[in-house]
């Protein structure tokens, strides 16, 4: 959620921090602030609610110190105001920090500190850490931070500075990501790589329980036992231009239009036409291991969960392996049963989703093998999983995920082909499956070249307050994803259901003011979906359909319709989801919403 940036080096720290926070805007926030050193030897903090531009307006032009920290905050403890914004300091103003996470035991810690004479000014749990470090400080910032975090219960990613130790930033993490950027004569500390990409591509990923101390001359890392450790330096695979809009008004539109290329990257080199099979490097499993899998569980949250539902449907229907998708937030709390022959996937675009990370650890604790499906190289889930696959979408900046969804399901299509061919699928059937999958990027390109009907449809329906999204079979999770997109960025209430379930309750909602959007493939369930459409029409409900090009029966029933190209029966999720993404996007534009940064949402949810 919140974004962290720290800097030590020759550049004006305020400018580096403000630029870094601007690049962290995609994570979502309601306030921001920075702390930099001044010519008087003290620490100077500037913070306020609103956007980075509002913060920039109150930072003096002569704030030219060479080290400091910055933060973008999503409120968890305390309302949104300037006082609760980060950074936070102790009474003396000598210790200042920024914090991402939640401190569960902050109340007893605060009570103890107040009894010792500390005075608090904010309602946050984060301010407690600053006072605690100050209380423990005896001339060694690293030691004080280490002793303080030992007393904390909860999650944290922190960056701390002390006026008496100029030119130094100390960081620590537990459940909330921190990345060290290694430059030439300068060092960075951030919650992800985006704010440092303009300066360096050399990074170090901290693990839970680890600390780092940076100065302009270098860094020192420590493990939870206080020992100095040597960490591997990784090179960021993204280019700075990939996190620019390139002429699009919003990142979300850019990322929707990147899907032909992102799906192509996700499947490139992973389809073997000669063998009519798939190949996924990084699984760390032999053919014997894969043949021993008799159950697949997929754990994820949000859009990744719906991608997991598509994956589970594919694996069970095509590869004939018992499969299920579960919300990662529920997994560890139900005491999951892990059996021999089970394989799990932890799916997360950022690789930092805290619920999915906790589910991964719980499954591993019980002996399960967990593979990661992530976009961000070097992310925590990617590092902690037993193997896995990168989806290679490139940076996804908009809070509402689009290209990551189609890339994630691409991985499951490849894995399904691999598993099916190892078991029962014929060479001919495998070849048809592979060819259909390779044709998907060009078919998405066709849809993206014909967006005007979708724009007109959004203009017509943007002011309706409730929607139902309905699909059957493999399109059921796509309907749920379409509903999620609409409510995420337009704030229109929408629910996704199996079209078969409409009779079991949702039909009570049908009226002229609640449009029903049906996904109608030319597959074995088409006639059943059409029957549900007629049931809605019989109750004077408005019907929108996304159907296959040339389906005149659907066009005659629906009040409005959109066409997509024909593909093989199981490939339709790729093509069905794109019009739904665009429909949500154009509805949000029509309503004047902030498409890339919708209210109350964060790109990477790193607290429970």
C-alpha positions in Angstrom: 0.0 0.0 0.0 2.1 3.0 1.3 5.2 4.0 -0.6 8.7 4.5 0.9 11.7 6.2 -0.6 15.1 7.0 1.0 18.2 8.6 -0.5 21.8 9.3 0.4 24.0 10.9 -2.2 25.2 14.1 -4.0 21.9 15.1 -5.6 19.4 17.4 -3.9 17.6 14.9 -1.7 14.2 16.7 -1.7 14.0 16.5 -5.5 15.0 12.8 -5.6 12.4 12.1 -2.9 9.6 14.0 -4.6 10.3 12.5 -8.0 10.4 9.0 -6.3 7.1 9.6 -4.6 5.6 10.7 -7.9 6.6 7.3 -9.3 5.0 5.6 -6.3 1.7 7.3 -6.8 0.3 4.2 -8.6 0.3 2.4 -5.2 -2.5 4.7 -4.0 -2.3 7.3 -1.2 -4.1 10.1 0.6 -1.2 12.1 1.9 2.6 12.4 1.5 5.7 13.8 3.1 9.5 14.0 3.1 12.2 14.6 5.7 15.5 16.1 4.6 18.6 17.5 6.3 19.1 21.2 6.5 22.1 23.5 6.6 21.4 24.0 10.4 22.2 20.3 11.0 18.6 19.5 11.8 15.9 17.4 10.1 13.2 19.3 8.3 9.9 17.6 7.6 7.3 18.7 5.1 4.0 16.8 4.8 0.4 17.3 3.8 -2.8 15.6 2.5 -3.5 15.5 -1.2 -1.3 14.8 -4.1 2.5 15.0 -4.6 2.0 18.3 -6.4 0.5 19.7 -3.2 3.5 18.5 -1.2 5.9 19.9 -3.7 4.3 23.3 -3.3 5.3 23.6 0.4 8.9 22.3 0.0 11.3 25.2 -0.2 13.4 25.6 -3.3 16.5 25.7 -1.1 15.8 22.4 0.5 19.1 21.0 -0.9 20.3 18.5 1.6 21.8 15.2 0.4 19.9 12.7 2.4 16.4 12.0 3.6 13.2 9.9 3.5 9.8 10.2 1.9 6.4 8.5 2.1 3.0 8.2 0.5 0.3 7.1 3.0 -3.0 5.2 2.8 -4.7 5.8 6.2 -5.2 2.9 8.5 -4.8 4.3 12.0 -6.1 7.9 12.3 -8.0 10.0 9.9 -6.6 11.7 6.8 -4.9 14.9 7.9 -1.5 16.6 7.8 -0.6 15.6 11.3 -1.2 11.9 10.6 0.8 12.0 7.4 4.3 10.6 7.4 7.1 11.1 8.3 6.8 10.9 12.1 9.2 12.1 14.7 9.8 11.8 18.4 9.5 14.7 20.9 13.0 16.0 20.2 12.7 15.8 16.4 16.0 14.0 16.2 14.4 10.6 15.1 12.2 10.6 12.1 10.8 7.7 10.2 8.4 6.5 7.6 6.5 3.2 8.0 4.4 0.9 5.9 2.5 -1.8 7.7 0.4 -2.2 10.9 1.8 -2.4 14.4 -0.6 -4.6 16.3 0.7 -3.9 19.8 1.1 -0.1 19.4 -1.4 0.7 22.2 0.5 -0.9 25.1 3.8 0.4 23.7 2.3 3.9 23.5 1.0 3.7 27.0 4.4 2.8 28.3 6.1 5.6 26.4 3.5 8.2 27.6 4.1 7.0 31.2 7.9 7.7 30.6 7.1 11.2 29.5 6.8 11.0 25.7 4.3 13.3 24.1 2.4 12.1 20.9 0.9 14.3 18.4 -0.7 11.9 15.8 -3.3 9.1 16.0 -1.1 6.7 14.1 0.6 3.5 15.1 3.7 4.5 13.2 4.6 7.4 15.5 5.1 4.8 18.3 8.1 3.4 16.4 9.8 6.8 16.3 9.4 7.4 20.0 10.5 3.8 20.8 13.7 4.2 18.8 14.4 7.5 20.4 13.9 6.0 23.8 16.4 3.2 23.0 19.0 5.4 21.2 22.4 5.6 22.8 24.5 6.8 19.9 24.0 3.8 17.6 21.0 4.1 15.3 21.3 0.6 13.9 21.3 -0.8 17.4 18.3 1.3 18.5 16.3 0.2 15.4 17.2 -3.4 16.0 16.1 -3.2 19.7 12.9 -1.4 18.8 11.7 -3.8 16.1 12.3 -6.7 18.5 9.5 -5.2 20.6 7.1 -4.7 17.7 4.3 -7.1 16.8 2.9 -6.7 13.3 4.1 -5.8 9.9 6.5 -3.1 8.9 8.8 -1.7 6.3 10.6 1.3 7.8 13.2 3.9 6.9 14.7 5.8 9.8 17.0 8.8 10.1 18.7 10.5 13.1 19.9 14.1 13.2 23.0 13.0 15.1 24.0 10.5 12.4 23.9 12.6 9.2 24.0 11.0 5.8 22.6 7.7 7.0 19.2 5.9 6.5 18.4 2.7 8.3 15.7 0.3 6.9 14.1 -2.8 8.3 11.3 -5.1 7.0 8.9 -7.7 8.3 6.0 -8.4 5.9 6.3 -5.2 4.0 8.8 -4.9 1.1 12.0 -2.9 1.0 14.5 -2.7 -1.9 18.0 -1.2 -1.8 19.2 0.6 -4.9 22.9 0.6 -5.5 24.2 3.6 -7.4 27.6 5.2 -8.1 28.3 7.4 -5.1 24.6 7.2 -4.0 22.2 4.7 -2.4 18.5 4.3 -2.4 15.9 2.6 -0.2 12.3 2.1 -1.5 9.2 -0.1 -1.2 9.7 -1.1 -4.9 12.0 -0.4 -7.8 10.0 2.2 -9.6 11.3 5.3 -7.8 14.9 4.4 -8.3 14.7 3.3 -11.9 15.8 6.7 -13.2 19.1 6.4 -11.3 20.1 2.8 -11.0 19.1 -0.7 -12.2 21.2 -2.5 -9.5 19.0 -3.6 -6.5 19.1 -5.7 -3.4 15.9 -7.3 -2.1 15.6 -7.5 1.7 13.9 -10.5 3.3 11.8 -10.4 6.5 13.8 -9.9 9.6 16.7 -8.1 7.7 18.0 -4.6 8.2 20.1 -2.3 6.1 22.1 0.8 6.7 22.8 3.0 3.7 25.1 6.0 3.2 26.2 7.6 -0.1 29.3 5.4 0.1 27.5 2.0 0.3 25.4 -0.2 2.4 25.6 -2.8 5.2 22.9 -5.5 5.6 22.2 -7.5 8.8 20.1 -10.6 9.4 17.8 -11.2 12.4 20.7 -12.4 14.5 22.6 -9.1 14.1 25.2 -10.7 11.8 26.4 -8.8 8.7 25.4 -10.6 5.6 26.2 -10.3 1.9 23.2 -10.0 -0.4 23.1 -10.7 -4.1 22.7 -7.6 -6.4 20.1 -8.0 -9.0 19.6 -6.0 -12.2 16.1 -4.6 -12.9 14.7 -5.9 -16.1 12.5 -2.9 -16.8 13.3 0.3 -18.6 12.3 3.7 -17.4 10.3 4.3 -20.5 8.1 1.4 -19.6 6.6 3.3 -16.7 5.7 6.3 -18.9 2.3 6.8 -20.5 3.5 7.1 -24.1 0.7 9.4 -25.2 -2.2 7.6 -23.5 -4.2 9.8 -21.0 -4.0 7.1 -18.4 -1.8 4.1 -17.6 -4.9 1.9 -17.5 -5.7 2.5 -21.2 -2.0 2.1 -22.1 -1.9 -1.3 -20.2 -5.1 -2.5 -21.8 -3.6 -1.8 -25.2 -0.3 -3.5 -24.3 -2.1 -6.9 -24.0 -1.3 -8.3 -27.4 2.4 -7.8 -26.6 2.2 -8.8 -22.9 0.3 -12.1 -23.8 2.9 -12.7 -26.5 5.7 -12.3 -23.9 3.9 -14.6 -21.5 3.6 -17.5 -24.0 6.8 -16.8 -26.0 9.3 -19.7 -25.9 6.8 -21.7 -23.8 5.0 -23.5 -26.6 6.6 -26.4 -28.4 4.6 -27.0 -31.6 6.7 -30.0 -32.6 5.8 -31.8 -29.4 2.4 -30.0 -29.2 3.1 -29.2 -25.5 4.1 -26.5 -23.2 7.3 -25.6 -21.4 7.7 -23.6 -18.2 11.2 -23.1 -16.9 11.5 -22.4 -13.2 9.0 -25.0 -12.0 11.8 -27.0 -10.4 9.9 -30.2 -11.0 10.9 -33.3 -13.0 8.5 -35.1 -15.3 8.1 -37.7 -12.5 7.2 -35.0 -10.1 4.6 -33.5 -12.5 3.1 -36.9 -13.1 2.7 -37.4 -9.4 0.5 -34.3 -9.0 -3.2 -35.3 -8.4 -4.5 -32.1 -6.9 -3.8 -28.4 -7.7 -4.7 -25.5 -5.4 -4.4 -21.9 -6.5 -4.3 -19.2 -3.9 -4.7 -15.5 -4.8 -6.6 -12.3 -4.2 -8.7 -9.9 -6.3 -8.0 -10.1 -10.0 -5.4 -12.8 -9.5 -8.0 -14.9 -7.8 -10.3 -14.7 -10.9 -7.3 -15.6 -13.0 -6.8 -18.6 -10.7 -10.4 -19.6 -11.2 -9.8 -19.7 -14.9 -6.7 -21.8 -14.3 -8.5 -24.3 -12.0 -11.3 -24.7 -14.6 -8.7 -25.4 -17.3 -6.7 -27.9 -15.3 -9.7 -29.9 -14.2 -11.6 -29.9 -17.6 -8.6 -30.4 -19.9 -5.8 -31.9 -17.8 -8.3 -33.9 -15.7 -6.6 -32.9 -12.4 -8.7 -32.0 -9.4 -8.2 -28.3 -9.0 -9.6 -25.4 -7.1 -8.9 -21.7 -6.5 -9.2 -20.1 -3.1 -9.0 -16.6 -1.7 -5.6 -16.4 -0.1 -6.9 -14.4 2.9 -8.9 -17.4 4.0 -6.4 -20.2 3.5 -4.2 -20.1 6.6 -7.1 -19.4 8.9 -9.0 -22.6 8.0 -6.0 -24.9 8.9 -5.7 -26.2 5.3 -5.2 -29.9 4.6 -2.0 -30.6 2.5 -1.8 -34.0 1.1 0.9 -35.9 -0.9 0.4 -35.2 -4.6 -0.8 -31.7 -4.1 0.7 -28.7 -5.9 -0.1 -25.1 -5.2 0.2 -21.8 -7.1 0.5 -18.5 -5.3 -0.6 -15.8 -7.8 0.2 -12.2 -7.3 1.1 -9.4 -9.8 3.3 -7.5 -7.4 4.6 -10.6 -5.6 4.0 -8.8 -2.4 0.3 -9.4 -1.6 0.4 -10.1 2.1 -2.5 -12.5 2.2 -1.1 -14.6 -0.6 2.4 -14.5 1.0 0.9 -15.7 4.3 -1.0 -18.5 2.5 2.2 -19.6 0.7 4.0 -19.8 4.0 1.2 -21.8 5.7 1.1 -24.3 2.9 4.8 -24.7 2.9 4.8 -25.1 6.7 2.5 -28.1 6.2 4.7 -29.6 3.6 3.1 -28.3 0.4 5.1 -27.4 -2.7 4.1 -23.8 -3.8 4.9 -22.3 -7.1 4.8 -18.5 -7.6 3.1 -16.8 -10.6 4.4 -13.2 -10.4 5.1 -10.2 -12.5 7.7 -8.4 -10.4 11.1 -10.1 -10.6 12.7 -10.4 -7.1 9.5 -9.9 -5.3 8.9 -11.7 -2.0 6.6 -14.4 -3.3 9.0 -15.0 -6.2 11.8 -15.5 -3.8 10.0 -17.6 -1.2 8.2 -20.0 -3.5 9.6 -23.4 -4.3 9.7 -22.5 -8.0 7.5 -20.6 -10.4 6.9 -18.6 -13.4 7.2 -14.9 -14.3 4.4 -13.5 -16.5 6.6 -10.8 -18.1 3.8 -8.3 -18.4 6.2 -5.4 -17.8 5.3 -2.7 -15.2 1.6 -2.4 -14.4 1.1 1.1 -12.9 -2.7 1.5 -12.9 -4.2 0.3 -9.7 -6.8 -1.8 -11.5 -5.1 -4.8 -13.0 -5.7 -5.5 -16.7 -2.7 -6.9 -18.6 -1.6 -9.0 -15.6 -4.9 -10.9 -15.7 -4.4 -12.0 -19.3 -0.8 -12.8 -18.7 -1.6 -14.8 -15.6 -4.1 -17.0 -17.4 -1.6 -17.4 -20.2 0.6 -19.2 -17.7 -2.2 -21.5 -16.7 -3.0 -22.3 -20.3 0.6 -23.3 -20.9 0.7 -25.4 -17.7 -2.6 -27.1 -18.6 -1.2 -28.0 -22.0 1.9 -29.4 -20.4 0.0 -31.5 -17.9 -2.6 -32.7 -20.4 0.0 -33.8 -22.9 1.9 -35.8 -20.2 -1.3 -37.7 -19.4 -4.0 -38.2 -22.0 -4.2 -35.4 -24.6 -3.3 -36.5 -28.1 -0.7 -34.8 -30.2 -3.4 -33.5 -32.6 -5.5 -32.0 -29.8 -2.4 -30.5 -28.2 -1.4 -28.9 -31.5 -4.9 -27.4 -31.9 -4.8 -26.0 -28.4 -1.3 -24.6 -28.9 -2.1 -23.0 -32.2 -5.3 -21.4 -30.8 -3.3 -20.0 -28.0 -0.6 -18.5 -30.3 -3.4 -16.8 -32.3 -4.8 -15.0 -29.2 -2.5 -11.9 -29.3 -3.6 -11.0 -32.9 -7.3 -11.5 -31.9 -6.9 -9.1 -28.9 -5.3 -6.7 -31.4 -8.5 -6.9 -33.5 -10.7 -6.0 -30.5 -8.5 -3.1 -29.6 -8.7 -1.8 -33.1 -12.5 -1.5 -32.8 -13.1 0.3 -29.5 -15.6 2.9 -30.6 -18.7 0.7 -30.1 -17.5 0.0 -26.6 -17.1 3.7 -25.9 -20.6 4.4 -27.2 -22.0 1.6 -25.0 -20.2 3.1 -21.9 -21.6 6.5 -22.7 -25.1 5.1 -22.8 -24.9 3.1 -19.6 -22.4 5.0 -17.4 -25.1 6.5 -15.2 -26.8 3.3 -14.3 -26.1 2.5 -10.6 -26.2 -1.3 -10.6 -25.0 -4.0 -13.0 -25.1 -7.8 -13.1 -22.3 -9.6 -15.1 -23.2 -13.1 -16.0 -21.2 -16.0 -17.6 -21.1 -19.8 -17.6 -18.3 -22.3 -17.4 -14.9 -20.8 -18.0 -16.5 -17.4 -18.6 -17.9 -17.3 -15.1 -14.7 -15.9 -13.5 -14.4 -13.5 -16.4 -17.9 -12.1 -15.5 -16.7 -11.7 -11.9 -13.5 -9.9 -13.1 -15.6 -7.6 -15.4 -17.8 -6.6 -12.4 -14.7 -6.0 -10.3 -13.2 -3.7 -12.9 -16.4 -1.6 -13.2 -16.8 -1.1 -9.5 -13.1 -0.5 -9.0 -12.7 2.5 -11.3 -16.2 3.8 -11.9 -17.6 3.2 -8.4 -20.7 1.7 -10.0 -22.1 -1.2 -8.0 -21.7 -4.5 -10.0 -21.8 -8.2 -9.2 -20.6 -11.1 -11.2 -22.5 -14.4 -11.2 -22.8 -17.7 -13.0 -25.7 -17.2 -15.4 -27.1 -20.4 -14.0 -27.3 -18.8 -10.5 -29.5 -16.0 -11.6 -32.6 -18.1 -10.7 -31.2 -18.7 -7.2 -31.6 -15.1 -5.9 -30.1 -12.4 -8.2 -33.2 -12.5 -10.5 -34.9 -10.5 -7.7 -32.8 -7.5 -8.6 -33.9 -7.4 -12.3 -35.6 -4.3 -13.4 -35.2 -1.6 -16.1 -32.5 0.2 -14.1 -30.2 -2.8 -13.5 -28.6 -3.9 -16.8 -27.4 -7.5 -17.1 -24.3 -8.0 -19.1 -24.0 -11.6 -20.5 -20.9 -13.3 -21.9 -22.1 -15.6 -24.7 -19.5 -17.8 -26.3 -20.3 -20.2 -29.2 -19.6 -23.2 -26.9 -21.6 -26.0 -25.3 -23.2 -23.7 -22.8 -24.3 -21.0 -25.3 -28.0 -22.2 -25.4 -28.2 -22.2 -21.6 -26.8 -18.6 -21.4 -29.4 -17.5 -24.0 -32.1 -19.0 -21.9 -31.0 -16.9 -18.9 -31.0 -13.8 -21.2 -34.6 -14.5 -22.1 -35.5 -14.8 -18.5 -34.1 -11.4 -17.8 -35.9 -9.9 -20.9 -39.2 -11.5 -19.7 -38.8 -9.4 -16.5 -38.2 -6.2 -18.4 -34.5 -6.2 -17.6 -32.0 -4.6 -20.0 -29.6 -7.0 -21.6 -26.1 -6.3 -22.9 -24.2 -9.1 -24.5 -20.6 -9.8 -25.5 -21.0 -12.4 -28.2 -19.1 -14.0 -31.0 -19.1 -12.2 -34.3 -22.1 -13.1 -36.4 -24.3 -14.4 -33.6 -27.6 -12.9 -34.8 -29.7 -14.8 -32.3 -28.0 -13.0 -29.4 -28.2 -9.7 -31.3 -31.9 -10.1 -31.7 -32.4 -10.7 -27.9 -30.0 -8.2 -26.4 -30.8 -4.5 -26.1 -27.1 -3.8 -26.9 -24.3 -6.1 -27.9 -20.6 -6.2 -28.7 -18.9 -8.7 -31.0 -15.5 -10.5 -30.4 -13.7 -12.8 -32.9 -14.3 -16.6 -32.9 -11.8 -18.8 -31.2 -11.6 -22.2 -29.7 -14.1 -22.9 -26.9 -11.7 -22.7 -24.0 -9.8 -19.6 -25.3 -12.7 -17.1 -24.8 -11.5 -15.6 -21.5 -8.8 -13.7 -23.3 -11.2 -12.1 -25.7 -14.2 -11.7 -23.4 -12.3 -9.8 -20.7 -10.9 -7.0 -23.0 -14.3 -5.4 -23.9 -15.1 -5.6 -20.2 -11.9 -3.7 -19.3 -12.6 -1.1 -21.9 -16.2 -0.8 -20.8 -15.2 -0.1 -17.2 -12.5 2.4 -18.4 -14.9 4.4 -20.6 -17.6 4.4 -17.9 -15.0 5.8 -15.5 -14.0 8.5 -18.0 -17.6 9.4 -18.6 -18.1 9.9 -14.9 -14.9 11.9 -14.4 -13.1 9.3 -12.2 -9.4 9.1 -11.5 -8.9 6.0 -13.5 -5.4 5.1 -12.5 -5.8 5.9 -8.8 -9.4 5.1 -7.7 -10.4 6.1 -4.3 -9.6 3.8 -1.3 -7.6 1.3 -3.4 -3.9 0.4 -3.4 -2.0 -1.4 -6.1 -0.2 -3.7 -3.7 -2.0 -4.7 -0.5 0.8 -5.4 2.0 -1.2 -5.3 5.2 -3.9 -7.6 6.4 
